[in-house]
């Protein structure tokens, strides 16, 4: 009948961002309900929905990045500083180029999981692709969310003081981006989720095989060094994983975030290389080379030793 049935609205929450999407605090007392599925099966039933919403989150992150970059790029062609347009200042162009590179990587990473999810929903996914889907969804969600926040922050800075003024509407870009790393699972939760996917089977081997396959048979010579760096990154990830397993669960969990970031950056590298090889245009090749010139695997032996020492100190002080 359209009436609330024993549902009391306590308040609308005052949020940092996404204010166009109201969030309420409700109290349910004697509210009629119907059991969906078996008792105790709630988490299992909703897991499929998590896959969808996390993919949507990655796509939303890409969209937010695209908007922020479009605004910053347009402003650079209008705003004059020190006698010339911002777009004529090499350092500003470099900043915009780095933002655009983040967008390219995020786009390919997000739509890789879109592809896998589509195959799953159509019943066309292989067993290997289903494993990759389970593994890459949390990785894509957590990494694109962090990228979106960084790009939004950089975009505000590209406007100078105007980017800090509410009446320009620009601060909303950053406020709305911040939630992307929170809802549908925080960065740490998703890092541990990816770790659990590895523990349940041979998904890491499936992923490394998939990356190496994408990097084989390149026809663009300029991408050879990129492929070598990406394959080297895969080997470092494999070595770290072996070390982490032998060191125990506490060690694995402590390094889960860095491990997830390494997976994301290396997957993005493979996708950028594959895309550039297929397209053959100079912009795509340059993007792949710039990405692969970065540190793809933020995991070092020193980091591993530091985490081991930290765990020992925490246990000793308990």
Secondary structure, DSSP 8 states (H G I E B T S, - for coil): --S-SSEEEEEE---SS-TTS--EEEEESS------SSTT-HHHHHHHHHHHHHHHHHHHHHHHHHHHHHHHHHHHTT-EETTEEGGGSHHHHHHHHHHHHHHHHHHHHHHHHHHHHHHHHTT---HHHHHHHHHHHHHHHHHHHHHHHHHHHHHHHHTGGGGG-GGGTTHHHHHHHHGGGTTTS-HHHHHHHHHHHHHTSSHHHHHHHHHHHHTSS---GGGHHHHHHHHHHHHHHHHHHHHHHHH-HHHHHHTHHHHHHHHHHHHHHHHHHHHHHHH--HHHHHHHHHHHTS-S----HHHHHHHHHHHHHHHHH-
